[in-house]
Amino acid sequence: MDAKQTSLRVLMFPWLAHGHVFPYLELAKILSHENFHIFFCSTPINLDSITKTLHKDSSDDFSIQLVELHLPSLPELPPHYHTTKNVPPHLMDTLMKAFQMSSSNFSEIITNLKPELLIYDAFQPWSAKIASSQGIPSVYFSIIGSISVSFFHHIYTHKTADTFPSPAIRLREHEGRDLIAADETFKVEDKDEDFAFGIFKLSCDIVLIKSCRGIEGKYCWSNYGLHLPRPPLSHLVDGLKWWIVNNGGIH
């Protein structure tokens, strides 16, 4: 069947923070107007907020279907804590643990929905692996700017920021100490080996990044070997459709 006549099914799966959920939702709205049917997966408490937002946009007809992800039941983590907006700081590790434990529930979701594409976030590399095991391609969507992603991936890969191509991008001494302290404080139990930065190699051919040329332009588009194309939105949508079709996404 012609891709232009077929609604392409995409499952979007952000981390449980509103700062991740709503950029994913904005992308979902854009795609839903371009012949994509969006399955948007998150916890019920987050979906409540999304429902209210979509109702405010009642003049638009979005093809977005909300899908509940239920986290494992933990006595110290009731359902209203299944979002970073509500969870107390001392339970953030517990929320992350519960999220990692939800992979079997997510596996059932993707098996039932059978999307053509998964768009996933940084803290759930297992979602891309589950999709791959079912022959479904997946793409990472970073809600963090490209320079930040490049900088911290450089530190992760080379164990130092000193060799980063742009000397203008750096951490002050106290920022470096805070970063190390945060990393030591925030522990993720039983995390996937590709947690956080391994997600790039799991993304099929492309990575989507939420960026702003006004802020990052001089670093991304001209200097330091970090050239990133900036196609018009229509080209991006058409390119994504072509990519799904040519990766076996249309059944």
C-alpha positions as CSV (number, residue, x, y, z in Angstrom):
1,M,0.0,0.0,0.0
2,D,1.2,3.5,-0.8
3,A,2.8,5.2,2.2
4,K,0.9,8.4,1.4
5,Q,-2.4,6.6,1.9
6,T,-1.3,4.7,4.9
7,S,-1.3,6.1,8.4
8,L,2.2,5.3,9.8
9,R,2.0,4.0,13.4
10,V,4.6,5.5,15.8
11,L,5.0,4.6,19.5
12,M,6.5,7.5,21.5
13,F,8.1,6.7,24.8
14,P,9.6,9.5,26.9
15,W,11.2,9.5,30.3
16,L,8.7,10.3,33.2
17,A,9.6,13.9,33.6
18,H,7.4,16.7,32.2
19,G,10.5,18.3,30.7
20,H,10.8,15.2,28.5
21,V,7.1,14.3,28.2
22,F,6.0,17.7,26.7
23,P,8.8,18.0,24.0
24,Y,7.8,14.5,23.0
25,L,4.1,15.6,22.9
26,E,5.0,18.6,20.7
27,L,6.7,16.3,18.2
28,A,3.7,14.0,18.4
29,K,1.4,16.8,17.5
30,I,3.5,17.7,14.5
31,L,3.7,14.1,13.2
32,S,0.0,13.5,13.8
33,H,-0.8,16.2,11.3
34,E,1.5,14.5,8.7
35,N,-0.3,11.1,8.4
36,F,1.3,9.6,11.5
37,H,-0.9,7.8,14.1
38,I,0.8,8.3,17.4
39,F,0.7,6.0,20.4
40,F,2.0,8.0,23.4
41,C,3.1,5.9,26.3
42,S,3.6,7.1,29.8
43,T,2.3,6.5,33.4
44,P,-1.4,7.3,34.1
45,I,-0.4,10.4,36.2
46,N,1.5,11.9,33.3
47,L,-1.2,11.0,30.8
48,D,-3.7,13.0,33.0
49,S,-1.6,16.1,32.3
50,I,-1.4,15.3,28.6
51,T,-5.1,14.8,28.4
52,K,-5.7,18.3,29.9
53,T,-3.3,19.8,27.4
54,L,-4.9,18.1,24.4
55,H,-8.3,19.3,25.6
56,K,-7.0,22.9,25.6
57,D,-6.1,22.3,21.9
58,S,-9.6,21.0,21.1
59,S,-9.6,23.0,17.8
60,D,-6.9,20.7,16.5
61,D,-7.7,17.1,15.6
62,F,-4.6,15.2,16.7
63,S,-4.2,11.5,15.9
64,I,-2.7,10.7,19.3
65,Q,-3.7,7.7,21.3
66,L,-2.6,7.6,25.0
67,V,-1.2,4.3,26.3
68,E,-0.8,3.6,30.0
69,L,2.5,2.2,31.3
70,H,2.0,0.7,34.7
71,L,5.1,0.6,36.9
72,P,5.7,-2.3,39.4
73,S,3.9,-1.8,42.7
74,L,6.4,-0.6,45.4
75,P,5.1,0.3,48.8
76,E,7.1,3.6,49.0
77,L,6.1,4.6,45.5
78,P,2.3,5.0,45.1
79,P,0.9,5.8,41.6
80,H,0.8,9.6,42.1
81,Y,4.6,9.5,42.5
82,H,5.1,7.9,39.1
83,T,6.3,11.2,37.7
84,T,9.3,13.3,38.6
85,K,6.9,16.3,39.0
86,N,5.5,14.7,42.2
87,V,8.1,12.3,43.5
88,P,10.1,13.5,46.6
89,P,13.9,13.9,45.9
90,H,14.8,11.0,48.2
91,L,12.6,8.7,46.1
92,M,14.0,9.6,42.7
93,D,16.2,6.6,42.7
94,T,13.2,4.4,43.5
95,L,11.2,5.9,40.7
96,M,14.1,5.2,38.3
97,K,14.3,1.6,39.6
98,A,10.6,1.1,39.1
99,F,10.9,2.5,35.6
100,Q,13.7,0.0,34.7
101,M,11.5,-2.8,36.2
102,S,8.7,-1.9,33.8
103,S,10.4,-3.4,30.7
104,S,8.2,-6.5,30.7
105,N,5.0,-4.3,30.8
106,F,6.4,-2.2,27.9
107,S,7.2,-5.4,26.0
108,E,3.5,-6.4,26.1
109,I,2.5,-2.9,25.0
110,I,4.7,-2.9,21.9
111,T,3.7,-6.5,21.1
112,N,0.0,-5.5,21.1
113,L,0.3,-2.2,19.3
114,K,2.8,-3.4,16.6
115,P,4.0,0.1,15.6
116,E,6.1,0.8,12.5
117,L,8.6,2.9,14.6
118,L,9.5,3.5,18.2
119,I,10.8,6.9,19.3
120,Y,12.5,6.5,22.7
121,D,14.3,8.5,25.4
122,A,17.7,8.2,27.1
123,F,16.8,6.2,30.2
124,Q,15.3,3.2,28.6
125,P,17.7,1.5,26.1
126,W,15.8,-1.7,26.8
127,S,12.8,-0.3,24.9
128,A,14.9,-0.1,21.7
129,K,16.2,-3.6,22.3
130,I,12.6,-4.9,22.8
131,A,11.5,-3.2,19.6
132,S,14.5,-4.6,17.7
133,S,13.7,-8.1,18.9
134,Q,10.3,-7.7,17.2
135,G,11.7,-6.3,14.0
136,I,10.6,-2.7,14.8
137,P,13.1,0.1,14.1
138,S,13.7,2.7,16.8
139,V,15.0,6.3,16.9
140,Y,16.3,8.2,19.9
141,F,14.8,11.7,20.4
142,S,17.0,13.9,22.6
143,I,15.2,16.8,24.3
144,I,18.7,18.2,25.2
145,G,20.5,20.5,22.8
146,S,23.1,19.0,20.5
147,I,26.0,20.8,22.0
148,S,25.2,19.5,25.5
149,V,24.7,16.0,24.1
150,S,28.0,16.2,22.2
151,F,29.9,17.6,25.2
152,F,28.7,15.0,27.8
153,H,29.1,12.2,25.3
154,H,32.7,13.3,24.7
155,I,33.3,13.1,28.5
156,Y,31.7,9.7,28.6
157,T,33.8,8.4,25.7
158,H,37.2,10.1,26.4
159,K,36.9,10.5,30.2
160,T,37.8,14.2,29.9
161,A,36.4,17.4,28.6
162,D,39.9,18.9,27.8
163,T,39.9,17.5,24.3
164,F,36.4,18.7,23.3
165,P,36.7,20.5,19.9
166,S,35.3,23.9,21.2
167,P,37.2,25.4,24.1
168,A,34.3,27.8,24.6
169,I,32.2,24.8,25.8
170,R,33.5,23.8,29.2
171,L,32.6,23.2,32.8
172,R,33.8,25.5,35.5
173,E,35.6,23.8,38.3
174,H,32.6,23.9,40.7
175,E,30.3,22.6,37.9
176,G,32.7,19.7,37.4
177,R,32.6,18.9,41.1
178,D,28.8,19.1,41.2
179,L,28.5,16.8,38.2
180,I,30.7,14.2,39.8
181,A,28.7,14.5,43.1
182,A,25.4,14.1,41.3
183,D,26.7,11.0,39.4
184,E,27.8,9.5,42.7
185,T,24.5,10.3,44.4
186,F,22.1,9.2,41.7
187,K,22.5,5.4,41.5
188,V,20.4,3.3,39.1
189,E,20.0,-0.3,40.2
190,D,20.1,-3.1,37.6
191,K,20.5,-0.6,34.8
192,D,20.9,-1.7,31.2
193,E,24.6,-1.6,30.0
194,D,23.5,0.9,27.4
195,F,21.9,3.2,29.9
196,A,22.2,7.0,29.0
197,F,24.9,7.2,26.4
198,G,24.6,3.7,24.9
199,I,21.3,4.8,23.4
200,F,23.0,6.4,20.4
201,K,24.3,3.1,19.0
202,L,20.8,1.6,19.4
203,S,19.2,4.4,17.3
204,C,18.7,3.2,13.7
205,D,20.7,5.4,11.4
206,I,19.5,8.7,12.7
207,V,19.0,10.7,16.0
208,L,16.4,13.4,16.5
209,I,17.5,16.4,18.6
210,K,15.5,19.3,19.9
211,S,17.7,22.3,19.3
212,C,17.7,26.0,18.7
213,R,19.8,27.6,16.0
214,G,19.7,30.9,17.7
215,I,21.5,29.4,20.7
216,E,23.6,26.6,19.2
217,G,23.9,27.7,15.6
218,K,27.5,28.9,15.6
219,Y,28.7,25.7,17.1
220,C,26.5,23.2,15.2
221,W,26.4,24.6,11.7
222,S,29.8,26.1,11.1
223,N,32.6,25.2,13.5
224,Y,34.5,22.4,15.2
225,G,33.4,19.5,12.9
226,L,30.0,19.4,14.5
227,H,28.1,20.2,11.3
228,L,24.4,19.2,11.6
229,P,21.9,19.6,8.7
230,R,18.9,21.8,9.4
231,P,16.2,20.7,6.9
232,P,12.9,22.4,6.7
233,L,10.2,20.7,8.8
234,S,8.4,19.4,5.7
235,H,11.7,17.8,4.5
236,L,12.2,16.2,8.0
237,V,8.7,14.7,8.0
238,D,9.0,13.4,4.4
239,G,12.4,12.0,5.2
240,L,11.1,10.2,8.3
241,K,8.3,8.7,6.3
242,W,10.7,7.5,3.6
243,W,13.0,6.1,6.2
244,I,10.2,4.1,7.9
245,V,9.1,2.7,4.6
246,N,12.6,1.7,3.5
247,N,13.3,0.1,6.9
248,G,10.4,-2.3,6.5
249,G,8.0,-0.3,8.6
250,I,5.0,-0.6,6.3
251,H,3.1,-3.9,6.6
